[in-house]
Amino acid sequence: MAGGLVLAGCAAPAAAGVAAVASVVPPGTTGDLPNAAALPAATVLTDRDGTPIAYLDEQYRIPVSYDRISPSMVAAIVDVEDRRFFDESGVDPVGTLRALVTDAAGGAVQGGSTITQQYVKNWLIDVVDRDDPAAQRADHADTPTRKIREAVLAQRLAHSTSKQDVLAGYLNTVEFTGNVYGVEAAARAWFGTDAAHLTVPQAALLAGAVNNPTLFDPFRHPQAATDRRNTVIAAMRDAGSLTPAEATAAPLGVRPGGPQVPGHNCYGATDGAGFLCEYAVSELEKAGFTEQQLDTGGYTIRTTLDPAATASAQQAVDANVPRTQDGVANTLALIRPGHGDAATGDHQILAMVANRRPGTDAAAGDTTRDLVAAPSNVFGAGSTFKIFTTAAALEAGTVGYDSTLPDPASACFPGAGSSCYPVSNDTPNYPDPIPLPVALATSPNTAFVDLEERTGIPRVVDMARRLGLRDTLASNAAGGTPDPSSPDARISQPQSQFFANLPSFTLGVSPVSTLEEANVAATIQSDGVWCAPDAVLSVTGRDGAAVPVNRPACEQAVAPGVAHTLAAGLGGDTVTGTSAAAARAAGWTHPTIGKTGTTNSSESVAFVGATGGIDGVAGSSMVFADGPNPSEICPGDPVHLGDCGHGAFGGTVAAPPFFAAVDPLVAGRADVPLPDPDPAYLQPRNG
């Protein structure tokens, strides 16, 4: 009788709870039901061979299907959390009613949750409301409304989803420790294995941690974790999942030093992959992917990164300028030119490296700047810009391959405001006049400023854009985004506008991107076809289906004849020109287009080049001051800042990393000769 009175007295509060939850979970609502496709999952970036190089995630989670979870893990979680899981309807009515009755009597809300109910609870906390702290507090609150909401959703889920999918979904959703979510990520982070190969002790440790990931963290609380694991093993024994002989104690077996969780962005990339990772993410965002999609979509992004090229390039720059060298950066980008076809061509990035690494530990040589892809070398690439003057002049007919150029030791040119622009060569020993190919190899200044003036500076600037300096010329003269509100034209205007009438442009005095300079060489070697530097080979969804990626169309930047003639003209640099000594020292004998650059005060030196053929390697190496107190780059072991009297040059400091990086990549392959100059461009056609 008394019991009947108690239950009758509780009926009203219980009914009130059900009524209250009706507004929270109206009939037919499915929006909050767990849905595997909506589960936040880490995106993995791989190299071109499929080896992971980085992860992007909000929650480090790698969903797996039921058949990729070990039987030991299934038994452990079921035996300790919900032994009736495979038989019950998704809701424990007795336990749920007991919790409501206890609350109605003034006690705390108790347990009674099935795995299905726990799945719903974790789904609401870690998925639906992960960005809403107030909603998460409500999801945790000990209230009848919360319990009934979970029960209603759990029952709907049980009616629409198989037991196997519910269990897999639960194990994919739950948090284990820190930012590790789901059994696959936990297996990797804790044990260096995968969910399919979890042993009984490993599975029991994970199953035990689900109850309280903080308290049963084996790295911080090993004894509590051990005791809890042994409780799970005992439950497995009692349920008949293990024999008494199998239910023996074992070491925790977790990774020494803590869980190994990959960084959740490109700062955690494998060595040498960070800058390419950042560029690949930027490329996909330009193609329409959002940051949230990439961080939660569970994509597999196969990048163009070539592991051999990256290792070789990284070793080359680190040997030239150590990672922690104060105030000096060495960047290097390598690109495969690809087919010279505007419809099918591509310029795949093989490596993007620097002596710095993307990250926040400046003392370790990290940088938060986009050193390789952005126009981060604010001092310029020096005489490498003479490539653009030559290309524009060949196209316009101002000169031909067989032309000679006026080359006085010094001259003053118009176009610099009220006064003329004084220019001198670094030595008076150049011939005057000088043949165009010799000028390209030895790089006198007056000859190219004169050629720029005769061709038209706007044409030269536009040629630089067409051949590859797209983002560079869209930036301002400080290397940033133009600010129209600034009274300073260097800040308010893009470089394409600011330098349109400045004769200094051909001397390479403006901020420039290492990656885009490498792409200039790729454009020349692919018969004059420009393609955007490409870091992404493919994107695959979590369902295994290919995801289309919108890419910029390739363009015929210059006629093949111009490209071939320009390549022929650039072929002397590594043989008799400014990089020849470095090439000989490196044992370099491959046919190569090349051009060095050195700024007036040597705060920056550069080399751009490419081996022959569309399957060759195009690249750019730059060494420049990157600290708060820039000064002259000085050669040495290591390269350093100092006052060495114009000691560093593109040929002596920037070219060696290119040769060192590329030589192993082309060794053993038949050399492809550079093209001959096109007969149509041997002689001037205009005056």
C-alpha positions as CSV (number, residue, x, y, z in Angstrom):
1,M,0.0,0.0,0.0
2,A,2.7,2.4,1.0
3,G,4.6,1.5,-2.2
4,G,1.6,2.2,-4.3
5,L,1.3,5.6,-2.6
6,V,4.9,6.4,-3.4
7,L,4.5,5.5,-7.1
8,A,1.2,7.4,-7.3
9,G,2.8,10.4,-5.8
10,C,5.6,10.2,-8.3
11,A,3.3,9.8,-11.3
12,A,2.4,13.4,-11.5
13,P,6.0,14.7,-11.6
14,A,6.9,12.0,-14.1
15,A,4.0,12.9,-16.3
16,A,5.0,16.5,-16.0
17,G,8.5,15.6,-17.1
18,V,7.2,13.9,-20.2
19,A,4.9,16.8,-21.0
20,A,7.8,19.3,-20.5
21,V,10.0,17.4,-22.9
22,A,7.4,17.4,-25.6
23,S,8.5,20.9,-26.5
24,V,12.1,19.9,-26.6
25,V,11.6,16.7,-28.6
26,P,8.4,17.2,-30.6
27,P,7.0,14.2,-32.4
28,G,8.8,13.4,-35.6
29,T,11.9,15.4,-34.7
30,T,15.0,13.8,-36.1
31,G,17.4,16.7,-36.4
32,D,19.2,15.7,-33.2
33,L,19.4,12.0,-33.9
34,P,23.0,10.8,-34.4
35,N,24.0,10.7,-38.0
36,A,27.3,9.2,-39.0
37,A,27.7,11.5,-41.9
38,A,27.5,14.6,-39.6
39,L,30.0,13.3,-37.1
40,P,33.0,15.7,-37.0
41,A,36.0,13.8,-38.3
42,A,39.6,14.7,-38.8
43,T,40.7,15.5,-42.4
44,V,44.0,13.8,-43.3
45,L,46.5,15.3,-45.8
46,T,48.8,12.8,-47.4
47,D,51.8,13.0,-49.7
48,R,51.5,11.9,-53.3
49,D,52.2,8.3,-52.2
50,G,49.4,8.3,-49.6
51,T,51.4,8.7,-46.4
52,P,49.8,11.1,-43.9
53,I,51.6,14.4,-43.5
54,A,49.1,16.4,-41.4
55,Y,45.6,16.4,-39.9
56,L,43.0,19.2,-39.7
57,D,40.4,18.8,-37.0
58,E,38.3,20.4,-34.3
59,Q,38.1,17.0,-32.6
60,Y,40.8,14.4,-33.4
61,R,38.4,11.6,-34.6
62,I,38.7,9.0,-37.3
63,P,35.4,7.2,-37.7
64,V,35.5,3.5,-38.5
65,S,32.8,1.0,-39.3
66,Y,31.7,-1.8,-36.9
67,D,33.7,-4.4,-38.8
68,R,36.9,-2.4,-38.2
69,I,36.5,-2.6,-34.4
70,S,38.0,-5.5,-32.6
71,P,35.7,-8.1,-30.9
72,S,37.6,-7.4,-27.7
73,M,36.5,-3.8,-27.9
74,V,32.9,-4.6,-28.6
75,A,32.8,-7.1,-25.7
76,A,34.6,-4.7,-23.3
77,I,32.2,-1.8,-23.8
78,V,29.1,-3.9,-23.8
79,D,30.0,-6.0,-20.8
80,V,30.9,-3.0,-18.6
81,E,28.3,-0.4,-19.8
82,D,25.2,-2.3,-21.0
83,R,25.2,-6.1,-20.9
84,R,21.7,-6.3,-22.4
85,F,22.6,-4.0,-25.3
86,F,21.9,-6.5,-28.1
87,D,18.6,-7.5,-26.6
88,E,17.1,-4.2,-25.2
89,S,15.1,-1.7,-27.2
90,G,17.5,1.2,-26.8
91,V,16.0,2.5,-23.5
92,D,16.1,1.1,-20.0
93,P,12.6,1.9,-18.9
94,V,13.2,0.7,-15.3
95,G,16.4,2.6,-14.9
96,T,14.9,5.7,-16.5
97,L,11.8,5.6,-14.3
98,R,14.0,5.0,-11.2
99,A,16.0,8.1,-12.1
100,L,12.8,10.1,-12.5
101,V,11.3,8.7,-9.3
102,T,14.4,9.5,-7.3
103,D,14.4,13.0,-8.6
104,A,10.7,13.5,-7.8
105,A,11.5,12.3,-4.3
106,G,14.2,15.0,-3.9
107,G,17.2,12.9,-4.7
108,A,19.8,13.2,-7.4
109,V,19.1,12.0,-10.9
110,Q,20.6,8.5,-11.2
111,G,21.9,6.4,-14.0
112,G,20.0,3.8,-15.9
113,S,21.3,4.8,-19.4
114,T,21.8,2.2,-22.1
115,I,24.6,2.5,-24.6
116,T,22.0,3.9,-27.0
117,Q,21.1,6.6,-24.5
118,Q,24.7,7.3,-23.8
119,Y,25.3,7.6,-27.5
120,V,22.6,10.2,-27.7
121,K,24.0,12.1,-24.7
122,N,27.5,12.2,-26.1
123,W,26.2,13.1,-29.6
124,L,24.3,16.1,-28.2
125,I,27.3,17.3,-26.1
126,D,30.2,16.6,-28.5
127,V,28.5,17.1,-31.9
128,V,25.2,19.0,-31.9
129,D,26.1,21.5,-29.2
130,R,29.9,21.5,-29.4
131,D,30.0,25.2,-30.2
132,D,27.3,26.2,-27.7
133,P,28.6,26.1,-24.0
134,A,25.1,26.9,-22.6
135,A,23.5,24.1,-24.5
136,Q,26.3,21.8,-23.4
137,R,25.6,22.6,-19.8
138,A,21.9,21.7,-20.3
139,D,23.1,18.4,-21.9
140,H,25.0,17.7,-18.7
141,A,22.3,18.9,-16.3
142,D,20.7,16.3,-13.9
143,T,17.1,17.0,-14.9
144,P,14.2,14.8,-15.8
145,T,13.8,16.8,-19.0
146,R,17.3,15.9,-20.1
147,K,16.7,12.2,-19.3
148,I,13.4,12.0,-21.1
149,R,14.8,13.8,-24.2
150,E,17.7,11.3,-24.3
151,A,15.2,8.4,-23.9
152,V,12.9,9.6,-26.7
153,L,15.8,10.2,-29.1
154,A,17.4,6.9,-28.1
155,Q,14.2,5.0,-28.8
156,R,13.9,6.6,-32.2
157,L,17.5,5.8,-33.0
158,A,17.0,2.2,-31.9
159,H,14.1,1.8,-34.2
160,S,15.9,3.2,-37.2
161,T,19.5,2.0,-36.8
162,S,21.1,-1.5,-36.4
163,K,22.7,-2.5,-33.2
164,Q,26.1,-2.7,-34.9
165,D,25.8,0.9,-36.3
166,V,24.6,2.2,-32.9
167,L,27.6,0.6,-31.2
168,A,30.1,1.8,-33.8
169,G,28.5,5.3,-33.7
170,Y,28.9,5.4,-29.9
171,L,32.5,4.3,-30.0
172,N,33.2,6.8,-32.8
173,T,31.7,9.6,-30.8
174,V,32.9,9.3,-27.2
175,E,35.8,11.4,-25.9
176,F,38.7,9.6,-24.4
177,T,41.2,12.2,-23.3
178,G,42.2,15.7,-24.3
179,N,41.1,16.2,-27.9
180,V,41.0,12.5,-28.7
181,Y,37.5,11.3,-29.8
182,G,36.5,7.9,-30.9
183,V,38.0,4.5,-30.6
184,E,40.2,4.6,-33.7
185,A,41.9,7.9,-32.7
186,A,42.3,6.6,-29.2
187,A,43.9,3.3,-30.4
188,R,46.4,5.3,-32.4
189,A,47.1,7.9,-29.7
190,W,47.3,5.5,-26.8
191,F,48.8,2.4,-28.2
192,G,50.1,3.1,-31.8
193,T,47.6,0.5,-33.2
194,D,44.2,0.7,-34.8
195,A,40.7,-0.2,-33.5
196,A,40.7,-3.5,-35.4
197,H,43.7,-4.8,-33.6
198,L,43.0,-3.8,-30.0
199,T,43.9,-6.5,-27.5
200,V,41.8,-7.4,-24.4
201,P,43.9,-5.2,-22.0
202,Q,43.9,-2.3,-24.5
203,A,40.1,-2.6,-25.1
204,A,39.4,-2.8,-21.4
205,L,41.4,0.3,-20.7
206,L,39.6,2.3,-23.4
207,A,36.2,0.9,-22.3
208,G,36.9,1.9,-18.7
209,A,38.0,5.4,-19.6
210,V,34.6,6.2,-21.3
211,N,33.0,6.4,-17.9
212,N,35.2,9.3,-16.8
213,P,38.0,10.2,-19.3
214,T,39.7,12.6,-16.8
215,L,39.7,10.3,-13.8
216,F,40.7,7.2,-15.8
217,D,43.3,8.9,-18.0
218,P,46.2,6.3,-17.9
219,F,48.8,8.9,-18.5
220,R,47.9,11.1,-15.6
221,H,46.2,8.6,-13.3
222,P,47.8,5.2,-14.1
223,Q,46.6,3.5,-10.9
224,A,43.0,4.6,-11.2
225,A,43.1,3.6,-14.9
226,T,44.6,0.2,-14.0
227,D,41.9,-0.5,-11.4
228,R,39.1,0.6,-13.7
229,R,40.6,-1.5,-16.5
230,N,40.7,-4.6,-14.2
231,T,37.1,-3.9,-13.3
232,V,36.2,-4.1,-17.0
233,I,38.2,-7.3,-17.5
234,A,36.3,-8.8,-14.5
235,A,33.0,-7.8,-16.1
236,M,34.1,-9.4,-19.3
237,R,34.9,-12.6,-17.4
238,D,31.6,-12.6,-15.6
239,A,29.7,-12.1,-18.8
240,G,31.5,-15.0,-20.4
241,S,33.5,-13.0,-22.9
242,L,36.7,-14.2,-21.3
243,T,37.8,-17.3,-19.5
244,P,39.3,-17.0,-16.1
245,A,42.7,-17.8,-17.6
246,E,42.3,-15.0,-20.1
247,A,41.3,-12.4,-17.5
248,T,44.7,-11.9,-16.2
249,A,46.4,-8.6,-15.2
250,A,48.7,-7.0,-17.7
251,P,50.8,-3.8,-18.0
252,L,48.9,-0.7,-19.2
253,G,50.8,-0.8,-22.4
254,V,50.2,2.8,-23.3
255,R,52.7,4.9,-25.2
256,P,55.5,6.2,-23.0
257,G,55.4,9.9,-22.6
258,G,51.7,10.4,-23.2
259,P,49.3,10.0,-26.0
260,Q,50.7,10.8,-29.4
261,V,48.1,13.0,-31.0
262,P,48.9,14.8,-34.3
263,G,48.7,18.5,-34.4
264,H,45.2,19.7,-35.4
265,N,46.5,21.9,-38.2
266,C,49.5,22.4,-40.5
267,Y,51.7,23.4,-37.6
268,G,51.7,19.7,-36.7
269,A,52.7,18.5,-40.1
270,T,55.6,16.1,-40.7
271,D,59.0,17.8,-41.2
272,G,59.2,19.6,-44.5
273,A,55.5,19.4,-45.2
274,G,54.1,22.4,-43.2
275,F,54.3,25.1,-45.9
276,L,52.8,22.9,-48.6
277,C,50.1,21.8,-46.2
278,E,49.2,25.5,-45.6
279,Y,49.2,26.1,-49.3
280,A,47.0,23.1,-50.0
281,V,44.5,24.3,-47.4
282,S,44.5,27.8,-48.9
283,E,44.0,26.3,-52.4
284,L,41.0,24.3,-51.2
285,E,39.5,27.4,-49.5
286,K,39.8,29.3,-52.7
287,A,38.0,26.5,-54.4
288,G,35.1,26.9,-52.0
289,F,35.8,24.6,-49.1
290,T,35.2,26.3,-45.7
291,E,37.5,26.0,-42.7
292,Q,34.8,24.1,-40.8
293,Q,34.3,21.7,-43.7
294,L,38.0,20.9,-43.8
295,D,38.2,20.6,-40.0
296,T,35.2,18.3,-39.6
297,G,34.6,16.7,-42.9
298,G,36.8,13.7,-42.6
299,Y,38.3,14.2,-46.1
300,T,41.4,12.5,-47.4
301,I,43.4,15.1,-49.3
302,R,46.2,13.6,-51.4
303,T,48.7,16.4,-52.0
304,T,51.4,16.7,-54.7
305,L,54.1,16.6,-52.1
306,D,56.9,14.4,-53.3
307,P,58.6,12.9,-50.2
308,A,62.0,12.5,-51.9
309,A,62.0,16.0,-53.3
310,T,60.9,17.4,-50.0
311,A,63.5,15.6,-48.0
312,S,66.2,16.7,-50.4
313,A,65.0,20.3,-50.4
314,Q,64.7,20.4,-46.7
315,Q,68.2,19.0,-46.2
316,A,69.6,21.6,-48.7
317,V,68.2,24.7,-47.0
318,D,69.0,23.4,-43.5
319,A,72.6,22.9,-44.6
320,N,72.7,26.3,-46.1
321,V,71.0,28.3,-43.3
322,P,70.3,26.5,-40.0
323,R,66.8,26.6,-38.6
324,T,67.7,28.8,-35.7
325,Q,70.0,31.2,-37.6
326,D,69.1,34.6,-36.4
327,G,67.5,36.9,-39.0
328,V,68.1,34.8,-42.1
329,A,65.5,32.8,-44.0
330,N,66.2,30.3,-46.9
331,T,63.1,29.3,-48.9
332,L,62.9,26.8,-51.7
333,A,60.0,25.7,-53.9
334,L,60.2,23.0,-56.5
335,I,57.5,22.4,-59.2
336,R,57.1,19.9,-62.0
337,P,56.3,22.0,-65.2
338,G,53.9,19.5,-66.7
339,H,52.4,19.5,-70.1
340,G,52.5,22.6,-72.2
341,D,48.8,22.6,-72.8
342,A,46.4,25.2,-71.5
343,A,43.6,22.6,-71.4
344,T,45.4,19.7,-69.7
345,G,48.5,21.2,-68.1
346,D,49.3,21.5,-64.5
347,H,52.2,22.7,-62.3
348,Q,52.4,20.3,-59.4
349,I,54.4,21.4,-56.4
350,L,56.9,18.8,-55.4
351,A,58.3,20.6,-52.3
352,M,57.8,23.9,-50.4
353,V,60.4,24.3,-47.6
354,A,62.3,26.8,-45.6
355,N,64.9,26.6,-42.9
356,R,62.1,27.9,-40.7
357,R,59.1,25.7,-39.9
358,P,55.4,26.8,-39.5
359,G,54.7,27.1,-35.8
360,T,54.8,29.4,-32.8
361,D,58.1,28.5,-31.1
362,A,60.3,31.2,-32.4
363,A,63.3,30.0,-30.3
364,A,63.2,26.7,-32.2
365,G,63.1,28.5,-35.6
366,D,59.4,28.5,-36.1
367,T,57.5,31.2,-38.0
368,T,53.8,32.2,-38.3
369,R,54.6,33.9,-41.6
370,D,53.8,32.2,-44.9
371,L,57.4,32.3,-46.0
372,V,57.2,30.3,-49.2
373,A,53.9,31.1,-50.9
374,A,53.3,34.7,-49.9
375,P,55.4,37.6,-51.1
376,S,57.3,37.4,-47.8
377,N,60.7,38.4,-49.2
378,V,60.1,42.1,-49.0
379,F,63.5,43.0,-50.4
380,G,62.9,41.4,-53.8
381,A,64.6,38.8,-56.0
382,G,67.0,41.2,-57.7
383,S,68.0,40.5,-61.3
384,T,65.7,37.5,-61.7
385,F,63.2,40.1,-62.8
386,K,65.3,40.7,-65.9
387,I,63.5,37.5,-67.2
388,F,60.3,39.6,-67.5
389,T,62.0,42.4,-69.3
390,T,63.5,39.9,-71.8
391,A,60.2,38.1,-72.4
392,A,58.3,41.3,-72.9
393,A,60.9,42.6,-75.3
394,L,61.0,39.4,-77.3
395,E,57.2,39.4,-77.5
396,A,57.0,43.0,-78.5
397,G,59.8,42.6,-81.1
398,T,62.0,45.2,-79.4
399,V,64.9,42.7,-79.6
400,G,65.6,39.2,-80.9
401,Y,67.8,36.4,-79.6
402,D,70.7,37.6,-81.8
403,S,70.4,41.2,-80.7
404,T,73.0,43.2,-78.8
405,L,72.1,45.6,-76.1
406,P,73.6,49.0,-75.3
407,D,75.4,48.5,-72.0
408,P,77.2,51.6,-70.7
409,A,78.9,51.3,-67.3
410,S,76.3,53.8,-65.9
411,A,73.3,55.8,-67.2
412,C,70.4,57.8,-66.0
413,F,67.0,56.8,-67.2
414,P,63.6,58.7,-67.2
415,G,60.6,57.5,-65.4
416,A,61.5,58.3,-61.8
417,G,59.7,61.6,-61.3
418,S,61.3,65.0,-61.9
419,S,64.8,63.5,-61.8
420,C,66.2,60.6,-63.8
421,Y,66.9,57.2,-62.4
422,P,70.7,56.6,-62.1
423,V,71.8,53.0,-62.7
424,S,75.3,51.5,-62.8
425,N,76.7,48.1,-63.4
426,D,78.5,46.3,-60.5
427,T,81.7,46.2,-62.6
428,P,82.8,48.3,-65.6
429,N,84.1,45.2,-67.4
430,Y,80.9,44.3,-69.3
431,P,81.1,44.6,-73.1
432,D,79.2,47.4,-74.7
433,P,77.1,46.5,-76.6
434,I,76.5,43.0,-75.1
435,P,74.7,40.1,-76.8
436,L,71.4,39.3,-75.2
437,P,72.3,35.7,-74.1
438,V,75.5,37.0,-72.6
439,A,73.6,39.7,-70.8
440,L,71.2,37.2,-69.3
441,A,74.1,35.1,-68.1
442,T,76.1,38.0,-66.6
443,S,73.4,40.4,-65.7
444,P,74.5,44.0,-66.3
445,N,72.0,46.5,-65.0
446,T,72.1,49.3,-67.5
447,A,71.4,47.0,-70.5
448,F,68.2,45.7,-68.9
449,V,66.9,49.1,-67.6
450,D,67.4,50.5,-71.1
451,L,65.6,47.5,-72.6
452,E,62.8,47.9,-70.2
453,E,62.4,51.6,-71.1
454,R,62.4,50.8,-74.8
455,T,59.8,48.0,-74.4
456,G,57.6,49.9,-72.0
457,I,57.5,49.3,-68.2
458,P,53.8,48.5,-68.2
459,R,54.5,45.7,-70.6
460,V,57.2,44.3,-68.4
461,V,55.1,44.4,-65.3
462,D,52.3,42.7,-67.1
463,M,54.6,40.0,-68.4
464,A,55.7,39.3,-64.8
465,R,52.0,38.8,-63.9
466,R,51.4,36.6,-66.9
467,L,54.4,34.4,-66.4
468,G,53.5,33.7,-62.7
469,L,53.7,36.6,-60.3
470,R,49.9,36.8,-59.8
471,D,49.6,37.1,-56.0
472,T,52.9,39.0,-55.8
473,L,51.8,41.8,-58.0
474,A,48.4,41.9,-56.4
475,S,50.1,42.7,-53.1
476,N,51.4,46.1,-52.2
477,A,55.0,47.2,-52.1
478,A,55.2,46.0,-48.5
479,G,54.0,42.5,-49.4
480,G,50.6,42.9,-47.8
481,T,47.0,43.5,-48.9
482,P,46.6,47.0,-50.5
483,D,44.9,49.5,-48.2
484,P,43.1,52.1,-50.4
485,S,42.8,54.4,-47.3
486,S,46.5,54.8,-46.9
487,P,48.1,58.1,-48.2
488,D,51.2,56.1,-49.0
489,A,51.1,54.7,-52.5
490,R,53.4,51.8,-51.5
491,I,50.6,50.7,-49.1
492,S,47.5,51.7,-51.0
493,Q,48.3,50.4,-54.5
494,P,49.0,46.9,-55.7
495,Q,52.5,46.4,-57.1
496,S,51.1,46.1,-60.6
497,Q,50.0,49.7,-60.3
498,F,52.8,51.1,-58.1
499,F,55.7,49.8,-60.4
500,A,53.9,50.5,-63.7
501,N,56.2,53.4,-64.5
502,L,59.2,52.8,-62.2
503,P,62.4,51.7,-64.1
504,S,63.6,49.9,-60.9
505,F,61.1,47.1,-61.5
506,T,63.5,45.1,-63.7
507,L,66.1,45.1,-60.9
508,G,63.7,43.2,-58.6
509,V,63.3,45.5,-55.7
510,S,59.7,44.6,-54.7
511,P,58.3,41.9,-52.4
512,V,58.1,38.5,-54.1
513,S,56.9,35.0,-53.5
514,T,59.4,32.1,-53.7
515,L,56.7,29.8,-54.9
516,E,55.6,32.1,-57.7
517,E,59.1,32.6,-58.9
518,A,59.5,28.9,-59.1
519,N,56.3,28.8,-61.1
520,V,57.7,31.4,-63.6
521,A,60.4,28.9,-64.4
522,A,57.7,26.2,-64.8
523,T,55.7,28.4,-67.2
524,I,58.8,28.9,-69.4
525,Q,59.5,25.2,-69.4
526,S,55.9,24.2,-70.2
527,D,56.0,26.0,-73.5
528,G,54.7,29.3,-72.1
529,V,51.6,27.8,-70.4
530,W,50.9,29.3,-67.0
531,C,49.0,27.1,-64.5
532,A,48.4,28.0,-60.9
533,P,50.9,26.1,-58.6
534,D,48.9,23.0,-57.6
535,A,49.3,21.3,-54.2
536,V,46.2,19.0,-54.4
537,L,46.0,15.8,-56.5
538,S,42.6,14.6,-55.2
539,V,40.1,15.0,-52.4
540,T,38.1,12.0,-51.2
541,G,35.1,12.1,-48.9
542,R,34.7,9.9,-45.9
543,D,32.4,7.7,-48.0
544,G,35.3,7.0,-50.4
545,A,33.8,9.1,-53.2
546,A,35.9,11.6,-55.1
547,V,35.1,15.2,-54.3
548,P,35.5,17.7,-57.2
549,V,37.8,20.6,-56.8
550,N,37.4,23.8,-58.8
551,R,40.8,24.9,-60.1
552,P,41.9,28.0,-62.1
553,A,42.2,27.3,-65.8
554,C,45.6,27.3,-67.3
555,E,46.5,30.0,-69.8
556,Q,48.9,30.4,-72.7
557,A,50.9,33.2,-71.1
558,V,53.3,33.6,-74.0
559,A,53.6,32.0,-77.3
560,P,55.7,28.8,-77.3
561,G,58.2,30.6,-79.5
562,V,58.8,33.3,-76.9
563,A,59.1,30.6,-74.2
564,H,61.6,28.6,-76.2
565,T,63.7,31.6,-77.1
566,L,63.7,32.8,-73.5
567,A,64.7,29.4,-72.3
568,A,67.6,29.2,-74.8
569,G,68.7,32.7,-73.6
570,L,68.6,31.6,-70.0
571,G,70.7,28.4,-70.6
572,G,74.1,30.0,-70.1
573,D,73.8,31.1,-66.5
574,T,74.9,27.8,-65.0
575,V,77.6,27.3,-67.6
576,T,79.3,30.7,-68.0
577,G,77.2,33.0,-66.0
578,T,76.6,34.1,-62.4
579,S,75.8,30.7,-61.1
580,A,78.5,28.8,-63.0
581,A,81.0,28.6,-60.2
582,A,78.3,27.1,-57.8
583,A,77.2,24.7,-60.5
584,R,80.8,23.5,-61.0
585,A,81.3,23.1,-57.2
586,A,78.1,21.0,-57.1
587,G,79.1,18.9,-60.0
588,W,76.1,20.2,-61.9
589,T,76.1,19.4,-65.6
590,H,72.4,19.2,-66.5
591,P,70.9,21.6,-69.1
592,T,69.3,24.3,-67.1
593,I,67.6,27.6,-67.5
594,G,68.7,29.9,-64.7
595,K,68.9,33.4,-63.4
596,T,70.4,34.8,-60.3
597,G,69.4,37.9,-58.4
598,T,71.0,40.1,-55.7
599,T,69.5,43.3,-54.2
600,N,71.6,46.4,-53.9
601,S,72.3,46.0,-50.2
602,S,72.3,42.2,-50.3
603,E,69.4,41.8,-47.9
604,S,68.2,39.3,-50.4
605,V,69.7,36.9,-52.9
606,A,67.8,34.6,-55.3
607,F,68.1,31.9,-57.9
608,V,65.4,30.7,-60.3
609,G,65.9,27.8,-62.6
610,A,64.6,24.6,-64.2
611,T,66.0,21.5,-65.7
612,G,65.0,20.7,-69.3
613,G,61.6,19.3,-70.3
614,I,58.1,19.2,-69.0
615,D,59.1,16.4,-66.6
616,G,62.0,18.4,-65.3
617,V,62.2,20.3,-62.0
618,A,61.6,24.1,-61.8
619,G,62.5,25.9,-58.7
620,S,63.4,29.0,-56.8
621,S,65.7,29.5,-53.9
622,M,65.8,32.7,-51.9
623,V,67.9,33.7,-48.9
624,F,66.8,36.9,-47.3
625,A,66.8,38.9,-44.0
626,D,63.6,38.0,-42.1
627,G,64.2,39.5,-38.7
628,P,63.3,42.8,-37.1
629,N,66.8,44.2,-37.8
630,P,67.6,43.3,-41.4
631,S,71.1,43.8,-42.8
632,E,73.4,42.4,-45.4
633,I,73.4,38.6,-46.1
634,C,77.0,37.3,-45.8
635,P,78.3,34.0,-47.1
636,G,79.9,31.5,-44.8
637,D,79.2,28.3,-42.8
638,P,76.5,29.2,-42.0
639,V,75.1,32.0,-44.0
640,H,74.6,34.9,-41.6
641,L,73.8,38.6,-41.3
642,G,76.7,41.0,-41.1
643,D,78.8,43.7,-42.7
644,C,80.8,41.9,-45.3
645,G,80.9,44.4,-48.1
646,H,78.3,43.1,-50.6
647,G,79.6,39.6,-50.0
648,A,76.6,37.5,-50.9
649,F,75.2,36.9,-54.4
650,G,72.4,34.9,-55.8
651,G,75.0,32.6,-57.5
652,T,77.0,32.0,-54.3
653,V,74.3,31.7,-51.6
654,A,70.9,31.1,-53.2
655,A,71.9,28.8,-56.1
656,P,73.7,26.0,-54.1
657,P,70.5,24.9,-52.3
658,F,68.8,24.5,-55.7
659,F,71.6,22.4,-57.1
660,A,71.8,20.3,-53.9
661,A,68.1,19.7,-53.8
662,V,67.5,18.9,-57.4
663,D,70.5,16.9,-58.3
664,P,69.3,13.7,-56.6
665,L,65.9,14.1,-58.3
666,V,67.4,14.1,-61.8
667,A,70.4,11.9,-61.3
668,G,70.3,8.8,-63.5
669,R,67.8,10.3,-65.8
670,A,68.6,11.2,-69.4
671,D,69.1,15.0,-69.7
672,V,66.6,16.8,-71.8
673,P,68.3,19.6,-73.9
674,L,66.9,23.1,-73.7
675,P,65.0,24.3,-76.8
676,D,66.7,26.2,-79.6
677,P,65.6,29.8,-80.1
678,D,62.6,30.1,-82.3
679,P,63.6,31.5,-85.8
680,A,60.8,34.0,-85.6
681,Y,62.4,35.6,-82.5
682,L,66.0,35.8,-83.7
683,Q,65.8,39.4,-84.9
684,P,64.0,42.5,-83.7
685,R,60.7,43.0,-85.4
686,N,60.0,46.6,-84.3
687,G,62.6,49.2,-85.0
